[in-house]
Amino acid sequence: MEISTSTNICAFTPGRERNGFDFCIAQCAQGGYKVLDINFCESMNPHSRMRNDDWQDYVKDIAEMGRRWGVVFRQSHLPYYDIFAENDEEKSQNHGGADPPLHHRLG
């Protein structure tokens, strides 16, 4: 059995500052995890590369971080919100299904 955790386990400092994927992946790997669930809630951050035109390059960068630390990503999860709710027009436009799913692109 492989025990996994999510990268969001250390996504924030005690002062609520955000830690990047590089930090989270490194900390989980140093803690002994070899399998991770990549948390793409970062895409809700308006300044995230996940929202830019180069998001696919960013996903490749994250995959490389995983390879460098000897971890694999078995699943991913995206932010959860009601894309059909009123006042969520921007979210519904920015939330698109990826084909293939992002965790497949992470290897």
Number of C-alpha atoms within 10 A of each C-alpha: 3 7 9 17 14 20 24 21 12 17 19 13 9 8 6 8 9 14 14 14 21 14 15 19 28 19 16 22 18 11 9 12 20 19 20 23 17 26 19 17 15 19 18 16 10 10 10 13 16 19 15 13 9 10 14 14 13 15 17 14 15 19 19 15 19 24 14 12 17 14 20 20 23 14 18 18 14 14 12 8 11 10 15 10 10 8 9 12 11 9 15 15 9 12 15 8 8 9 8 8 12 18 20 12 15 21 14
